[in-house]
Amino acid sequence: MGPSARRLRREWQWRRAGVPARLDRAPSEGFTHEVAAHRSPIFRELAGVDRRLQENKAVNLAIAAARLDGIVLGPGQRMSFWRLVGRPSYRRGFKDGLVLRQGRVDEAVGGGMCQMTNLLYWMTVHSPLTVVERWRHTYDVFPDNGRTQPFGSGATCSWPVLDLQIENRTAATFRLSLTVGHTDLVGAWTSDQPPSNTYEVYEAAHLMTNDLPGVFTRRNVLRRRVLDLAGDEVGDELLAVNEGRLMYQPFLEAGSAP
């Protein structure tokens, strides 16, 4: 499909699902209960990647954060990342940032927005909110050096086809805060009601396979434990099944298929 057809299809989905073009904003004072928080570094040492693209990414993240910071998600409401942020364009101040095309590093206007959707997804799966649309990365581009989260724990995005949508199926109201600092992207979900559970995300069934000469695939399952406030497990839920082609030569771990 061409760009116009993709846009129309997404607009139809937003309208059919009742996704609002705007959400109310509120000051932080009424949302004193922190539900989930996370931060991720904006700048990374990536071999062969122009530092300019990461500096531009910081500009793009700041534009998106300005559209999202302070929004509130009430009971029954759904938010769409792209409906709230809008189309990245030079006219709106977005710059060329790092993007991945078929597993290769490239640049395009609005590049770097995946860091925002990665952070939103990670925070949301540590909250009672429900992710209703999420797209996984289909390539594993960089080795695990310094990785602090399981493989496949992010959410890719691409205007307007690959969206991240979150729905509030609880009786509480949640507020999103986002800050683009000098070094980190920082976010939090807070609520007007105290949380009744906490969540632990973990990886299961991790496997790397050598499918063809020089072709490696990585697979895993993400699950989360639901704990009550006493720390007792009250549930164990499937979050995602991930599969991605490796763009580097792995050291096959014990238990991986050669």
Backbone as CSV, one residue per row, in Angstrom:
resi,resn,N_x,N_y,N_z,CA_x,CA_y,CA_z,C_x,C_y,C_z
1,MET,0.833,-1.198,0.000,0.000,0.000,0.000,0.870,1.250,0.000
2,GLY,0.364,2.320,-0.634,1.055,3.582,-0.634,0.828,4.326,0.668
3,PRO,1.574,5.432,0.883,1.451,6.185,2.138,0.038,6.651,2.440
4,SER,-0.702,7.114,1.419,-2.064,7.605,1.669,-2.978,6.480,2.132
5,ALA,-2.831,5.308,1.504,-3.664,4.167,1.887,-3.337,3.701,3.299
6,ARG,-2.059,3.712,3.642,-1.668,3.308,5.006,-2.231,4.280,6.031
7,ARG,-2.192,5.566,5.711,-2.728,6.568,6.637,-4.231,6.397,6.811
8,LEU,-4.947,6.180,5.703,-6.396,6.009,5.780,-6.763,4.759,6.577
9,ARG,-6.001,3.703,6.380,-6.285,2.477,7.121,-6.086,2.690,8.620
10,ARG,-5.034,3.416,8.984,-4.792,3.684,10.397,-5.858,4.619,10.959
11,GLU,-6.239,5.632,10.207,-7.303,6.532,10.667,-8.593,5.757,10.920
12,TRP,-8.896,4.828,10.032,-10.100,4.005,10.200,-9.988,3.184,11.477
13,GLN,-8.823,2.609,11.753,-8.648,1.805,12.972,-8.809,2.666,14.224
14,TRP,-8.223,3.864,14.204,-8.355,4.756,15.362,-9.823,5.073,15.644
15,ARG,-10.564,5.399,14.591,-11.972,5.770,14.763,-12.791,4.576,15.219
16,ARG,-12.544,3.421,14.621,-13.306,2.219,14.973,-13.069,1.825,16.420
17,ALA,-11.829,2.011,16.905,-11.486,1.629,18.281,-11.771,2.749,19.280
18,GLY,-12.233,3.890,18.787,-12.519,5.001,19.694,-11.282,5.615,20.311
19,VAL,-10.180,5.665,19.547,-8.923,6.229,20.057,-8.976,7.750,19.891
20,PRO,-8.894,8.510,20.971,-9.019,9.965,20.859,-7.780,10.608,20.246
21,ALA,-7.998,11.714,19.530,-6.891,12.477,18.963,-6.164,13.264,20.043
22,ARG,-6.844,13.537,21.148,-6.246,14.247,22.279,-6.706,13.610,23.569
23,LEU,-5.862,13.694,24.570,-6.218,13.273,25.911,-6.022,14.455,26.850
24,ASP,-6.833,14.481,27.902,-6.689,15.550,28.883,-5.316,15.482,29.534
25,ARG,-4.863,16.639,29.996,-3.627,16.722,30.761,-3.963,17.162,32.177
26,ALA,-3.111,16.775,33.096,-3.345,17.132,34.493,-2.013,17.356,35.183
27,PRO,-1.984,18.223,36.190,-0.753,18.383,36.979,-0.486,17.134,37.795
28,SER,0.727,17.018,38.253,1.140,15.790,38.938,0.580,15.669,40.349
29,GLU,0.074,16.763,40.928,-0.318,16.747,42.332,-1.383,15.704,42.657
30,GLY,-2.310,15.454,41.751,-3.365,14.497,42.036,-2.983,13.055,41.787
31,PHE,-1.734,12.816,41.363,-1.300,11.462,40.995,-0.034,11.145,41.791
32,THR,-0.242,10.832,43.044,0.874,10.690,43.982,1.415,9.268,44.084
33,HIS,0.732,8.316,43.465,1.140,6.914,43.589,1.925,6.490,42.344
34,GLU,3.219,6.262,42.519,4.035,5.814,41.383,3.770,4.334,41.114
35,VAL,3.437,4.039,39.869,3.122,2.669,39.477,4.310,2.013,38.784
36,ALA,4.928,2.730,37.857,6.080,2.199,37.125,6.908,3.373,36.631
37,ALA,8.227,3.200,36.648,9.131,4.247,36.178,10.337,3.589,35.514
38,HIS,10.931,4.319,34.580,12.098,3.774,33.880,12.874,4.923,33.261
39,ARG,14.144,4.686,33.017,14.977,5.640,32.285,15.889,4.873,31.336
40,SER,16.225,5.488,30.214,17.134,4.849,29.274,18.075,5.903,28.706
41,PRO,19.353,5.542,28.501,20.329,6.520,28.000,20.043,6.912,26.556
42,ILE,20.144,8.194,26.279,19.897,8.694,24.922,21.097,8.436,24.021
43,PHE,22.283,8.539,24.581,23.500,8.406,23.789,24.197,7.095,24.133
44,ARG,24.531,6.344,23.107,25.244,5.074,23.265,26.441,5.063,22.322
45,GLU,27.472,4.352,22.734,28.630,4.185,21.869,28.335,3.056,20.893
46,LEU,27.991,3.418,19.661,27.653,2.437,18.636,28.653,2.558,17.490
47,ALA,29.359,1.471,17.225,30.389,1.497,16.196,29.779,1.846,14.839
48,GLY,30.389,2.801,14.161,29.967,3.151,12.811,28.737,4.027,12.740
49,VAL,28.224,4.511,13.885,27.024,5.342,13.901,27.427,6.789,14.174
50,ASP,27.020,7.683,13.282,27.321,9.107,13.398,26.692,9.670,14.673
51,ARG,27.500,10.344,15.490,26.995,10.955,16.726,25.861,11.945,16.430
52,ARG,25.912,12.593,15.267,24.874,13.546,14.880,23.496,12.920,14.921
53,LEU,23.378,11.650,14.534,22.074,10.997,14.510,21.520,10.831,15.917
54,GLN,22.393,10.609,16.888,21.925,10.493,18.263,21.556,11.864,18.839
55,GLU,22.299,12.894,18.450,21.935,14.247,18.873,20.581,14.645,18.282
56,ASN,20.362,14.297,17.021,19.069,14.571,16.390,17.954,13.762,17.041
57,LYS,18.286,12.544,17.452,17.292,11.712,18.142,16.802,12.416,19.402
58,ALA,17.697,13.058,20.120,17.303,13.772,21.332,16.294,14.869,21.008
59,VAL,16.476,15.549,19.876,15.514,16.574,19.445,14.160,15.931,19.156
60,ASN,14.173,14.815,18.434,12.926,14.127,18.091,12.199,13.640,19.342
61,LEU,12.954,13.090,20.280,12.338,12.617,21.523,11.704,13.765,22.301
62,ALA,12.354,14.929,22.285,11.814,16.077,23.012,10.497,16.540,22.403
63,ILE,10.387,16.497,21.085,9.133,16.885,20.424,8.021,15.917,20.809
64,ALA,8.324,14.620,20.780,7.316,13.618,21.136,6.939,13.736,22.608
65,ALA,7.927,13.949,23.471,7.645,14.054,24.903,6.728,15.227,25.199
66,ALA,6.890,16.312,24.451,6.031,17.481,24.667,4.574,17.182,24.349
67,ARG,4.327,16.228,23.460,2.954,15.854,23.108,2.357,14.845,24.082
68,LEU,3.208,14.174,24.855,2.750,13.084,25.719,2.833,13.386,27.205
69,ASP,3.755,14.240,27.603,3.964,14.503,29.021,2.720,15.123,29.653
70,GLY,2.272,14.500,30.748,1.135,15.029,31.482,-0.223,14.514,31.062
71,ILE,-0.294,13.669,30.036,-1.604,13.156,29.630,-2.139,12.202,30.691
72,VAL,-3.459,12.132,30.793,-4.089,11.206,31.729,-4.940,10.211,30.951
73,LEU,-4.896,8.976,31.412,-5.641,7.884,30.797,-6.660,7.392,31.811
74,GLY,-7.923,7.748,31.561,-8.977,7.380,32.490,-9.521,5.993,32.222
75,PRO,-10.379,5.492,33.100,-10.974,4.169,32.906,-11.658,4.062,31.542
76,GLY,-11.335,2.991,30.827,-11.943,2.747,29.526,-11.300,3.471,28.366
77,GLN,-10.336,4.337,28.619,-9.709,5.096,27.538,-8.532,4.331,26.931
78,ARG,-8.279,4.621,25.661,-7.145,4.032,24.958,-6.282,5.149,24.387
79,MET,-4.973,4.988,24.462,-4.061,5.952,23.848,-3.297,5.296,22.718
80,SER,-3.068,6.070,21.672,-2.241,5.658,20.544,-1.025,6.566,20.498
81,PHE,0.144,5.978,20.459,1.371,6.761,20.392,1.358,7.684,19.183
82,TRP,1.073,7.138,18.007,1.157,7.959,16.796,0.018,8.955,16.693
83,ARG,-1.160,8.638,17.198,-2.250,9.605,17.111,-1.946,10.831,17.965
84,LEU,-1.293,10.633,19.090,-0.962,11.752,19.955,0.272,12.511,19.471
85,VAL,1.275,11.796,18.988,2.525,12.448,18.571,2.381,13.080,17.193
86,GLY,1.695,12.403,16.287,1.550,12.925,14.933,2.707,12.528,14.031
87,ARG,2.546,12.841,12.765,3.521,12.447,11.754,4.836,13.204,11.929
88,PRO,5.965,12.498,11.978,7.261,13.192,12.029,7.545,13.869,10.682
89,SER,7.899,15.135,10.717,8.211,15.870,9.491,9.200,16.972,9.806
90,TYR,9.930,17.406,8.783,10.853,18.517,8.967,10.093,19.784,9.357
91,ARG,8.910,19.956,8.782,8.120,21.154,9.058,7.782,21.269,10.543
92,ARG,7.588,20.135,11.203,7.248,20.139,12.626,8.479,20.143,13.525
93,GLY,9.661,20.230,12.929,10.890,20.323,13.713,11.655,19.032,13.889
94,PHE,11.126,17.934,13.387,11.833,16.657,13.508,13.079,16.672,12.616
95,LYS,14.089,15.935,13.044,15.341,15.851,12.316,15.631,14.412,11.911
96,ASP,16.626,14.250,11.057,17.043,12.911,10.658,17.732,12.230,11.827
97,GLY,17.214,11.072,12.191,17.803,10.287,13.264,18.005,8.851,12.830
98,LEU,18.538,8.067,13.719,18.862,6.675,13.406,17.595,5.843,13.302
99,VAL,17.506,5.068,12.218,16.439,4.085,12.046,17.073,2.776,11.594
100,LEU,16.311,1.700,11.702,16.760,0.398,11.221,15.889,-0.026,10.051
101,ARG,16.529,-0.359,8.940,15.817,-0.861,7.763,16.359,-2.241,7.440
102,GLN,15.483,-3.230,7.568,15.890,-4.612,7.325,17.137,-4.977,8.126
103,GLY,17.182,-4.475,9.363,18.278,-4.809,10.246,19.536,-3.997,10.048
104,ARG,19.512,-3.025,9.132,20.685,-2.195,8.868,20.454,-0.783,9.375
105,VAL,21.522,-0.169,9.885,21.428,1.193,10.396,21.287,2.165,9.234
106,ASP,20.318,3.067,9.331,20.070,4.068,8.304,19.617,5.340,9.016
107,GLU,19.211,6.355,8.270,18.688,7.571,8.874,17.443,8.021,8.138
108,ALA,16.533,8.665,8.890,15.279,9.170,8.325,14.708,10.192,9.289
109,VAL,13.843,11.055,8.762,13.224,12.070,9.604,12.427,11.411,10.726
110,GLY,12.625,11.897,11.937,11.952,11.316,13.095,12.630,10.102,13.660
111,GLY,13.802,9.747,13.158,14.495,8.555,13.634,14.796,8.622,15.122
112,GLY,14.729,7.471,15.769,14.987,7.378,17.196,13.749,7.276,18.051
113,MET,12.567,7.334,17.416,11.325,7.301,18.189,11.098,5.958,18.859
114,CYS,11.759,4.916,18.373,11.601,3.604,18.999,12.066,3.620,20.452
115,GLN,13.006,4.519,20.782,13.417,4.583,22.189,12.242,4.989,23.066
116,MET,11.391,5.859,22.546,10.216,6.285,23.308,9.223,5.139,23.455
117,THR,8.929,4.435,22.362,7.961,3.343,22.463,8.532,2.176,23.273
118,ASN,9.853,1.960,23.193,10.471,0.942,24.049,10.224,1.256,25.520
119,LEU,10.473,2.504,25.903,10.305,2.905,27.297,8.841,2.814,27.721
120,LEU,7.942,3.267,26.863,6.513,3.210,27.194,6.050,1.767,27.382
121,TYR,6.491,0.897,26.491,6.096,-0.511,26.593,6.616,-1.138,27.889
122,TRP,7.888,-0.896,28.194,8.493,-1.497,29.382,7.799,-1.020,30.649
123,MET,7.493,0.270,30.706,6.788,0.776,31.887,5.380,0.187,31.974
124,THR,4.721,0.096,30.845,3.323,-0.335,30.848,3.183,-1.790,31.280
125,VAL,4.120,-2.653,30.878,4.026,-4.052,31.301,4.381,-4.223,32.773
126,HIS,4.815,-3.161,33.422,5.007,-3.163,34.878,3.880,-2.416,35.580
127,SER,2.750,-2.329,34.912,1.586,-1.617,35.457,0.334,-2.433,35.158
128,PRO,-0.821,-2.058,35.722,-2.070,-2.760,35.410,-2.687,-2.341,34.084
129,LEU,-2.068,-1.393,33.371,-2.564,-1.009,32.057,-2.333,-2.146,31.065
130,THR,-3.104,-2.134,29.969,-3.072,-3.231,28.999,-2.529,-2.741,27.656
131,VAL,-1.500,-3.412,27.149,-0.990,-3.121,25.809,-1.880,-3.848,24.799
132,VAL,-2.540,-3.083,23.926,-3.454,-3.695,22.964,-2.877,-3.734,21.549
133,GLU,-1.825,-2.968,21.290,-1.100,-3.092,20.023,0.367,-2.836,20.285
134,ARG,1.170,-3.784,19.890,2.623,-3.668,20.032,3.273,-4.473,18.917
135,TRP,4.319,-3.914,18.321,5.048,-4.583,17.251,6.457,-4.871,17.745
136,ARG,6.880,-6.098,17.548,8.210,-6.478,18.001,9.259,-6.145,16.943
137,HIS,10.485,-5.989,17.390,11.605,-5.829,16.468,11.868,-7.180,15.794
138,THR,12.070,-7.156,14.499,12.281,-8.404,13.764,13.766,-8.710,13.557
139,TYR,14.632,-7.814,14.018,16.073,-8.041,13.954,16.677,-7.737,15.312
140,ASP,17.713,-8.498,15.669,18.505,-8.208,16.857,19.825,-7.654,16.342
141,VAL,19.975,-6.342,16.443,21.050,-5.662,15.719,22.355,-5.618,16.495
142,PHE,22.268,-5.419,17.809,23.475,-5.226,18.609,23.617,-6.345,19.642
143,PRO,24.858,-6.776,19.915,25.073,-7.814,20.944,24.609,-7.359,22.318
144,ASP,24.626,-8.282,23.266,24.048,-8.045,24.590,24.932,-7.245,25.540
145,ASN,26.068,-6.738,25.087,26.961,-6.003,25.987,26.203,-4.858,26.653
146,GLY,26.094,-4.910,27.973,25.426,-3.844,28.708,23.919,-3.925,28.709
147,ARG,23.342,-4.950,28.096,21.880,-5.050,28.063,21.348,-5.366,29.454
148,THR,20.351,-4.619,29.890,19.784,-4.811,31.228,18.370,-5.373,31.192
149,GLN,17.783,-5.477,30.001,16.437,-6.027,29.862,16.487,-7.224,28.921
150,PRO,15.523,-8.124,29.036,15.539,-9.303,28.166,15.392,-8.926,26.697
151,PHE,15.917,-9.771,25.832,15.689,-9.618,24.396,14.187,-9.557,24.121
152,GLY,13.784,-8.658,23.226,12.384,-8.580,22.834,11.500,-7.824,23.797
153,SER,12.095,-7.027,24.687,11.271,-6.335,25.673,10.927,-4.904,25.252
154,GLY,11.151,-4.584,23.989,10.812,-3.263,23.479,9.625,-3.307,22.535
155,ALA,9.397,-2.179,21.883,8.296,-2.053,20.931,8.748,-1.116,19.818
156,THR,8.811,-1.621,18.601,9.214,-0.783,17.484,8.036,0.057,17.011
157,CYS,8.343,1.100,16.239,7.285,1.958,15.714,7.693,2.481,14.348
158,SER,6.704,2.749,13.510,6.928,3.340,12.196,5.632,3.998,11.763
159,TRP,5.677,5.291,11.504,4.482,6.046,11.148,3.913,5.561,9.815
160,PRO,2.548,5.383,9.738,1.598,5.213,10.841,1.257,3.748,11.077
161,VAL,2.041,2.860,10.447,1.666,1.448,10.398,1.931,0.737,11.716
162,LEU,3.103,0.947,12.291,3.487,0.248,13.516,3.264,1.186,14.690
163,ASP,2.195,0.965,15.414,1.775,1.856,16.489,1.918,1.128,17.823
164,LEU,1.934,1.884,18.895,1.837,1.332,20.245,0.563,1.889,20.857
165,GLN,-0.343,1.004,21.275,-1.607,1.445,21.856,-1.797,0.787,23.218
166,ILE,-2.261,1.594,24.162,-2.397,1.184,25.563,-3.790,1.532,26.034
167,GLU,-4.418,0.602,26.751,-5.792,0.804,27.207,-5.859,0.670,28.727
168,ASN,-6.697,1.486,29.322,-6.910,1.430,30.771,-8.181,0.636,31.050
169,ARG,-8.020,-0.586,31.516,-9.159,-1.448,31.837,-9.366,-1.551,33.345
170,THR,-8.938,-0.535,34.055,-9.077,-0.518,35.505,-10.021,0.615,35.909
171,ALA,-10.256,0.735,37.208,-11.097,1.818,37.736,-10.280,3.038,38.140
172,ALA,-8.969,2.950,38.011,-8.090,4.055,38.390,-7.800,4.931,37.170
173,THR,-7.244,6.115,37.418,-6.783,7.005,36.363,-5.266,7.118,36.458
174,PHE,-4.612,7.136,35.312,-3.153,7.132,35.267,-2.646,8.375,34.542
175,ARG,-1.512,8.859,34.986,-0.865,10.018,34.370,0.516,9.620,33.879
176,LEU,0.859,10.047,32.666,2.156,9.754,32.072,3.061,10.977,32.194
177,SER,4.256,10.772,32.683,5.256,11.844,32.697,6.468,11.401,31.894
178,LEU,6.999,12.329,31.098,8.161,12.051,30.257,9.085,13.264,30.267
179,THR,10.370,13.006,30.434,11.369,14.065,30.436,12.557,13.629,29.590
180,VAL,13.002,14.518,28.716,14.223,14.278,27.941,15.330,15.114,28.590
181,GLY,16.202,14.442,29.336,17.281,15.131,30.023,18.523,15.233,29.159
182,HIS,19.631,15.644,29.777,20.889,15.776,29.041,21.441,14.420,28.629
183,THR,21.142,13.399,29.422,21.712,12.076,29.137,20.664,10.982,28.980
184,ASP,19.496,11.136,29.628,18.529,10.041,29.683,17.129,10.491,29.285
185,LEU,16.380,9.534,28.765,14.934,9.662,28.618,14.313,9.046,29.866
186,VAL,13.477,9.808,30.553,12.929,9.379,31.840,11.408,9.410,31.781
187,GLY,10.774,8.344,32.252,9.314,8.292,32.221,8.742,7.633,33.453
188,ALA,7.443,7.855,33.667,6.751,7.218,34.798,5.255,7.211,34.530
189,TRP,4.605,6.150,34.992,3.156,6.110,35.138,2.854,6.329,36.612
190,THR,2.010,7.306,36.914,1.530,7.500,38.276,0.014,7.402,38.257
191,SER,-0.580,7.212,39.448,-2.018,6.983,39.513,-2.636,7.755,40.666
192,ASP,-3.959,7.933,40.546,-4.692,8.574,41.644,-5.086,7.571,42.716
193,GLN,-4.771,6.285,42.494,-5.072,5.254,43.476,-3.832,4.409,43.715
194,PRO,-3.639,3.919,44.940,-2.460,3.100,45.205,-2.532,1.776,44.449
195,PRO,-1.404,1.267,43.987,-1.413,-0.020,43.270,-1.705,-1.172,44.217
196,SER,-2.354,-2.195,43.687,-2.640,-3.385,44.488,-1.707,-4.539,44.142
197,ASN,-0.939,-4.380,43.044,-0.005,-5.428,42.622,1.292,-4.805,42.136
198,THR,2.334,-5.615,42.127,3.572,-5.269,41.442,3.847,-6.367,40.415
199,TYR,4.797,-6.107,39.506,4.997,-7.002,38.375,6.483,-7.251,38.150
200,GLU,6.809,-8.486,37.797,8.173,-8.871,37.455,8.171,-9.503,36.072
201,VAL,8.855,-8.892,35.134,8.942,-9.415,33.765,10.165,-10.314,33.668
202,TYR,9.991,-11.483,33.075,11.116,-12.398,32.946,11.062,-13.115,31.597
203,GLU,12.213,-13.660,31.229,12.375,-14.338,29.948,12.290,-15.846,30.135
204,ALA,11.620,-16.505,29.202,11.543,-17.969,29.200,11.832,-18.479,27.791
205,ALA,12.242,-19.730,27.716,12.417,-20.421,26.431,13.325,-19.651,25.487
206,HIS,14.442,-19.119,26.019,15.388,-18.409,25.165,16.192,-19.401,24.330
207,LEU,16.332,-19.091,23.037,17.014,-20.021,22.135,17.625,-19.247,20.977
208,MET,18.867,-19.600,20.615,19.495,-19.103,19.388,19.748,-20.295,18.475
209,THR,19.371,-20.154,17.219,19.561,-21.256,16.279,20.313,-20.774,15.050
210,ASN,21.137,-21.665,14.507,21.853,-21.408,13.261,21.056,-22.071,12.146
211,ASP,20.176,-21.289,11.491,19.216,-21.864,10.552,19.815,-22.152,9.190
212,LEU,20.725,-21.289,8.743,21.430,-21.448,7.479,22.855,-20.974,7.693
213,PRO,23.766,-21.269,6.767,25.129,-20.769,6.951,25.134,-19.249,7.135
214,GLY,25.631,-18.819,8.300,25.701,-17.396,8.590,24.393,-16.750,8.988
215,VAL,23.307,-17.521,9.114,21.997,-16.972,9.466,21.606,-17.516,10.836
216,PHE,21.478,-16.607,11.805,21.129,-16.982,13.171,19.813,-16.315,13.557
217,THR,18.998,-17.043,14.282,17.716,-16.522,14.754,17.645,-16.661,16.269
218,ARG,17.094,-15.638,16.885,16.953,-15.617,18.338,15.477,-15.625,18.684
219,ARG,15.103,-16.451,19.650,13.701,-16.571,20.056,13.604,-16.556,21.578
220,ASN,12.503,-16.027,22.044,12.214,-16.143,23.472,10.748,-15.860,23.725
221,VAL,10.352,-16.054,24.966,9.007,-15.739,25.431,9.154,-14.795,26.616
222,LEU,8.362,-13.733,26.616,8.322,-12.844,27.761,7.070,-13.127,28.579
223,ARG,7.266,-13.265,29.886,6.163,-13.478,30.805,6.308,-12.500,31.964
224,ARG,5.244,-12.351,32.737,5.369,-11.531,33.941,4.641,-12.180,35.103
225,ARG,5.289,-12.087,36.242,4.680,-12.530,37.494,3.909,-11.364,38.095
226,VAL,2.724,-11.661,38.587,1.912,-10.665,39.279,2.006,-10.955,40.762
227,LEU,2.446,-9.969,41.533,2.657,-10.147,42.969,1.729,-9.222,43.737
228,ASP,1.202,-9.719,44.850,0.420,-8.823,45.706,1.377,-7.989,46.555
229,LEU,0.829,-7.116,47.365,1.680,-6.194,48.113,2.503,-6.885,49.185
230,ALA,2.144,-8.120,49.521,2.951,-8.904,50.459,4.096,-9.625,49.756
231,GLY,4.132,-9.536,48.419,5.174,-10.199,47.655,4.834,-11.609,47.232
232,ASP,3.593,-12.037,47.456,3.178,-13.380,47.052,2.685,-13.374,45.605
233,GLU,3.040,-14.400,44.868,2.631,-14.502,43.465,1.148,-14.843,43.368
234,VAL,0.428,-14.031,42.596,-0.999,-14.264,42.397,-1.333,-14.504,40.934
235,GLY,-0.334,-14.455,40.061,-0.581,-14.708,38.652,0.716,-14.790,37.882
236,ASP,0.644,-15.427,36.721,1.787,-15.527,35.811,1.229,-15.430,34.395
237,GLU,1.591,-14.380,33.671,0.917,-14.055,32.414,1.898,-14.035,31.237
238,LEU,1.413,-14.475,30.081,2.172,-14.367,28.840,2.108,-12.933,28.340
239,LEU,3.274,-12.362,28.025,3.324,-11.024,27.448,3.562,-11.050,25.949
240,ALA,4.574,-11.794,25.498,4.939,-11.744,24.081,5.774,-12.953,23.710
241,VAL,5.680,-13.320,22.444,6.551,-14.328,21.841,7.390,-13.598,20.801
242,ASN,8.712,-13.657,20.939,9.605,-12.876,20.087,10.472,-13.761,19.211
243,GLU,10.773,-13.245,18.042,11.687,-13.913,17.121,12.379,-12.847,16.299
244,GLY,13.700,-12.909,16.211,14.435,-11.917,15.440,15.702,-12.501,14.855
245,ARG,16.036,-12.035,13.673,17.271,-12.466,13.019,18.439,-11.665,13.576
246,LEU,19.508,-12.360,13.931,20.689,-11.698,14.458,21.488,-11.066,13.331
247,MET,21.934,-9.847,13.558,22.765,-9.146,12.581,24.223,-9.123,13.035
248,TYR,24.586,-10.045,13.912,25.964,-10.206,14.366,26.190,-11.690,14.577
249,GLN,27.424,-12.093,14.676,27.756,-13.498,14.890,27.714,-13.782,16.392
250,PRO,26.806,-14.647,16.816,26.650,-14.872,18.253,27.605,-15.930,18.772
251,PHE,27.827,-15.863,20.081,28.429,-16.995,20.799,27.266,-17.823,21.311
252,LEU,27.046,-18.995,20.746,25.906,-19.805,21.111,26.029,-20.292,22.546
253,GLU,24.996,-19.971,23.324,24.996,-20.328,24.734,24.679,-21.813,24.913
254,ALA,24.980,-22.298,26.085,24.626,-23.672,26.396,23.118,-23.835,26.270
255,GLY,22.723,-24.874,25.569,21.292,-25.091,25.370,20.790,-24.537,24.061
256,SER,21.631,-23.755,23.345,21.233,-23.239,22.043,21.488,-24.296,20.983
257,ALA,20.696,-24.248,19.952,20.823,-25.242,18.892,21.888,-24.814,17.902
258,PRO,22.862,-25.657,17.569,23.906,-25.294,16.621,23.360,-25.287,15.201
